[in-house]
Amino acid sequence: MAMIQVEELRKNYGSFRALQGISFTVDRGEILGFLGPNGAGKTTTMKILTGFLNPSGGRAVVAGHDILENSVEVRRLLGYLPEHTPLYEDLSVEGYLRYCGRLRRMSGSRLSDRIRAVIGLTDLGPKSRALIKTLSKGYRQRVGIAQALLHEPEIIILDEPTVGLDPNQVMDVRQLIRDVGRDRTVILCSHILSEVEAVCGRVLIVHQGRIVANGAPATLTSELNRGATCEVVAACAPERLQGELSAVGGVTSVEPRSFEEGRAAVRVRADRDGSELAAELARALSQQSIPLLRLAPERATLEDVFRSLTRDTGRK
């Protein structure tokens, strides 16, 4: 069942077109990674879905409710962590969560139980009575996550949820997202592509207001892995290394990576089998008496996919 349906969504700021007719769906129990360079339209899309902005055109339906016709009901169903979490610094953590709960029309034992639950989920127990203005950035981020989960929403939108967290806290939040995503819908916006690859079953990449990729991370990376890629490090001038390797059959590109103290590193791409390519590259350098220091096959990552689709600059 589709919990979110977006059809030809557009948003203009004067003559500037931030969204140019994007369409996608998100199912219940799905964790969707929503990616794009700065200015691509990610935050605009999230603000439209959460009722902060009205679209210039198109339609969005959340759990069967049109975002314009039933905006209050849509907001009731959503939990949202914006990129810059709005917090009241003169309130304690518990006081802030209680305030957020009352805004959600929660009260009594249900509110108290949920406050205890989200404080536990986000490891805020030691700071539950501390004033928010005394908290580190990491703890503030956890307070933002706690308020997004407080009312047990069916749909959760998290914009950069692990910013400011240490590595152990990042792993905890990733597991929390996985747990929540088992029976709820989660949209995760993040610039940490390894994080998206670790927790998301599907990824949307938006660039210049349009969707340029939609699929499982493994499917998207397999598109770049159709050929072969190797990192080669040798003891010679970079120009010579590029020239020798470019002449090997099947090689489509040789990209310089670094050069220092007589060592040149390049990335070689070819439209042939990886094991054959490695052998041919090593043979070519041996024939020219060029010392080979490293030769390592590489597999494309989600970061490679992202760069290949958005390399021609994003908007500020």
N, C-alpha and C positions, 0 to 999 in steps of 0.2 A: 504494500500500500504506500502510495506517494504521500509523504507528510508535507513536502514543499513542492510546489509547481510554479515555475517561473516561465513566462511566455513573452518573448520579444520585449523584454524590459529595457526601457530607455531612460536616460536622465541627461538633461541639458543644463548647463550653467551659463546662461546667455548664449553666445555662439559656440561655446565649448561643449562637445558631446562626450560626457564621461562614460556613459553606457550606450552602446550602439545596437541594441536589440539582442540581448542574450537570453537564452532559453536553457533550462535544465530542470531536473527533478531530483529529489532526495527521498529515499524510502525510510520507513521506520526501522530502527536497528542498524542504520548505516552511519558510518563515520566518514564524512566527506572532507577532504583537504581542499581548501580554496586558496589558490596561489596566484601570484602575479607580482611584477615589479612595482615599485612605488608609483602611484598615479595611474595604475592600470584599471581601477574601478572596483577593487575588492571592498574597501570600506564603504563606498557608496552603495554597493549592493547590500551589504549587511545593514546599513542604516535604513534602507528602504524596507527590507524584510522585517526589521524590528520597529518600524513606525516612526523613526526619527526624521525621515524624508519622504516626500511624495514623489512617485516616478513622473516623468514627463510623458510616458507612454508605455504600453504593454500592460501586463497583468501578473500578479503574484497571489497565490493561494496557499495559506498555511493551515494544515489540518482541516481542510474544507472551508476555511473562512477567507474571503477576499480581504486583502490588507487595507483596502480603502473603505469597503462597506462595513467591515466588522473589526476595526482596528483594536478596540478594547479587548475583544475575545482573543485576538491574535497575541496581544501583549501578555495576556494571562497565561498563555500556553508556552511562552518563550522565557528562557533564561539567557541573559546576555552579559558577556564580559567584554566591554569595549577596549580598544587599544590603550587608552588612557583612562584608568579606572577612577570614576568620580567618588571620592570618599569625604566624609565629614570628619575632619581631623580632631575636633574637640570631643568626639564621642569615643567611648571604649569600643573594642571589637564587638563585644556582646551587645552593647547598646546600639551600635550601627546595624547589626543584623536584626535586632528586634525592631528597629525603625523600618528597615526594608521589609520585614514581615508584615508590619502593620499597613504599609503601603499596598501590600498584596492581599490585604483583608484577612490576614492570619491573626489568630489570637489564642489565648488560653494555653492548654496543655499541648495542643498541636504545634503552636509556635515554639514553645519551650523545647519540645522534643526535637523539632527540626533544627533549632539553633545548636543544641548539643550534638546532633548528628553531623552537621556540616563542619562544626568546629573539629570534631574527631576526624572526619574525612580529609580535612586540609591541614591537620596537625597544628591547629591554632590554640590548643589547650593552654600552653604556658603563657600565651599573650591575650587570653580571652578578656581580661579585665584591664589591659593596658590601653592607654589612649592611642588612637591611630597615629597621631602626630609623632609619637615616639618610635614607631615601627620602621624597620628597614624596608627597602624596596621589595625584597622577596616576601616579607610578611604582608605587606600591603597587597601584593599580587594575590596572595592566598586569600585575603579578605574578599577581594573581588570575585574570586572563583567561588567562595562560600556563598556570597549573595546570589550568584547566578544559579546555584543548585538548591537554594533555600526552600523554594516552594514546589520542589519536585516537578519541574517543567517537562513536558513531552519533547520539547525541542530546545537544544542548548547550542548557542553560538559563542565561540571562544576566539577572541582576536588576540594573538600572541600571549597565550596563557602562561608560558614558562619564562617570560622576560624577568630577569632579576633573581631567578632561583638558582641555587647551587646544584651541581650534578646529581646529588642524591634526591633533592627535592624534584628535579626534572623527571627522574625515573618514577617517583611516586605519582606525579601529576599525569604522566603518560599512562600508568596503570589505572588511575582513576578515570581517565577518559575512556579507556577500553571497557572498564566495568560499567560505566554509565551508558556507553554506546550499545550494550547488549540488548536493551529493550527501549532505548530512546534514540532520537535522531540527533546527531552532533555534526556541526560544521566547525571545522578548525582552520583558522587563518594563521599562518606562521611563515616567517622567513627562514626558519630552521628546517631545511628540506629533509634532513635525516630523521627528524621528529615526525614529519608528515608521513614519510615512507614507513616508519615503524608502527604507526597506529591507524592509518587511514586505509580503508579498503578501496577507495576510489579517489581520484584527484581531478579537479578542474583547474586549468591554468587560463587566466584571463590576461589579455594584453591589449592595450589601447582600446578598452571598452568592448572587446570581443572575446569569446571563448576560442582559444587556439588548441586546446587539448582536453580530452575527457576520457578517462579510463583508469583501470587499475595500475598502480605504479609499475608492476612487473610487465604489463602489456606495453606501457609507454616506453620503458627502457629497452624492451626487446626490439623496438623499431630502430634504435640506434645501434643495437648489437648485431644487426644483420651482417655487417662486415666484420673486420677485426681491427683492434686498436692495440698498439704496443708503446710502452715508454722505453726509449733507448737512451742510454748515457754512455758516452765514449770520450776518449782522451784525444780530442782534436778540435780544430776551430769549428764553430757552429755552421759557418757557410759550407765548409767541406762536408760535414756530416749530413746536412740537408741535401746537398747535391748528390752524394753517393746513395742515400736512401730513396730519394725521389726517382732514381733510375730503376729501382727494383720493380719487377712486373706486378701489376695489380695495385700499387700504391696510389692513393688518390690525394693525399695531402701529408705534408710534414710540417708540423707546427713547432716553432722554437719555444722552449719552456724556461731554460736558464743557461747561463754560462759563467763559470768562475774557475780560476786557477787551472786552465787547460782542460776543463771538463765541460762538455756541452751536453745538454739534455733536450730531447725532442719527443713529440708525440706523433706517431705514425699511424695513419688510417689507411685501410685497404679494403677492397671488395673481394676478399678471399678468406679461406679458412685460417683461423688464428695460429694453429701449430705450424702450418706451412709458411705463414708469413714470418714467424719468429726465426725459423730455420733459414729462410732466404735472406733476412736482414743480417743475421750473424755471418752467413757466408759472404755477403757483399762486403762487409767490413773486414773480414779476414783476408779476402783477396787484395784489399788495398792496404793491408798491414796497419789497420786502425784498431788500437786496443779497445775492446768492448768491456765496459765496466758494469753495465746493468742492462738487462733486457727483460721486461716484465709485461705480459699481456694485461690489458685493462678491460673491465666491463663498465658499460655506461651506467650511470646512476641517475636518480631523479634530478639532481643538480645539473647534469649534462643535458637532460631533456629540457629543463627550464631555460638554460642558457641558449640552447639551440633555437628555441621558439620565441625568445624575448631579447635576443642579442642586439637588435637594432634600436635599443634605448627605450626606456619607459618614460612616461611623462612625470614631471615633478608635481 
